[in-house]
Amino acid sequence: MNKEQFNKQKIIDHWIAGSDDDYKTMIAMYDTHRYSWSLFLGHLMIEKLLKAYFIKVNEDYPPFTHNLLKLAKGSDLALSDELKINLTSITAFNINTRYDDYKRSFQKKCTPAFTLNWVNKIKEIRLWIKEQIK
């Protein structure tokens, strides 16, 4: 797609809608005790919001990456050290859930308390990014 076909708001809305759907699925996975999948969806949700923000500030398509910190830095978001660490940790949920050699150990790590802690952090990050997009 070339720049003439680039409808900035339509693409931003697309990423936000996908993120909102992933948010609901993250909660559903948590409620049904599918903890590692809940965190995977949390990663996907944040990734889509960061891509929406990337488009807003760069007026271009986001890079093909799942690395949340890279997306945030590419958008010049003001990131605290804590947020940088959290984005790096959340990015790992994508890898740990996708690949079988990591999956089993990650599933063991995803206790109800561990997952709830991260789901709450992901919810906070979600709201913060959505505020930045407005």
N, C-alpha and C positions, 0 to 999 in steps of 0.2 A: 504494500500500500504506500502510495507516495504522499507528500505533504498536502496536496490538493484534496486528498480523500481523508485527511486527518481531522476528525471531529473530536476535539479535546474533551469536551464535557461528556459526550456519549461514551467515550472510552473510559473516562474516570468513573462514570456511573456504572459501567459494566463491571469494573474491578470491585467497586463498593458493593454491588449487589451480590457478586460471587462471595465476597468476604462475609457479608451478612448471612448468607446461606451456610457457609462454613462455620460461622459462630453457633448457629442453631444445632448443627451436627456435632460440634465440639461438646456442647452441653448434653446432647442426647447420648453421646458416647460416654461421657463422664457418669451420667445418671444410670447407665446400664453396665457400669463397671468395666468398660473397655478403655482403661486408663491410658495405655500407650497410644491408642488411636485418637483419644481425646486430645492429647498433646500434639500429635501429628496434625490434626485439623487446626489446632491453635496456631501452629507454625504457618500453615497454608493461609489462614485467615489474615495473619499479620503481613505475610508476604504480599497478598493482594492489596491490602491497604497501602503498603509502602509503594507498590507499583502505581496505585492511583495518585499518591502524593508526588511520585517521581514525574508523572505526566504533567501534573499541575505546575510544578516549578520549572521543569525542563522543556516543556512543550515538545516532547519527543517520546518515542516508545522506550519502555524500560529495558534494561539488559536482560538477557536470558540467564537468570541466576536464581538460586534458592537462598542465597546468602543474604540474610536480613541486614546485617551490618553494612555490607557493600551497597545494598539498595538505599539504606538510610544515608550513608555518607555521600552517595551519588546524587542525593537530593539536597545536600547541605543542611540536613536537619540538625538542630542544636541538641547534641547528645551528651547526657551526663555519663560519667564513668559507669555508674550502676546500670544505666540503660544499655550501654555498649556490652557489658557483661551479660545482661539478660537476653539481648538479641542474639549474641553468640551462642548462649545456652539453648535458646529456642530453635535456632538453626540446626543444632545437633539432633533435636527431636525428629526432624525430617529424615536424617540419615539413619538414625537408630531404629526407626520404625520400618523403613523400606528394605533394609538388607538383612537377610536371615541370620548372618553371623553376628550381627549386633542385636537383632530383635529379641532373642530370648533373655539376654542379660538386661536389656532395657526394660522388658516387661516385668522382670523381678524388681527392678528399681522403682517402678511406677506403683508404689503403694497408694492407698487412698489419700494419706496425708501429703505425700510428695506431689501427687497429681493436683490435689486441691490447691496447694501452695502455688504451683505454676499456673493453673487455670486462673486463679485470682490475679497473678501478675500479668498474664496475657490479657485479661479483661481490662486492666488499667492501661496497658499499652494501647489496646484497641481504642479506648475512649480518647486517649491523648492524640493518637494519629488522626482520628476522625476530626478532632478539633483543629488540627493543623490543615486538614484538607478544606475546611470551610472557607 
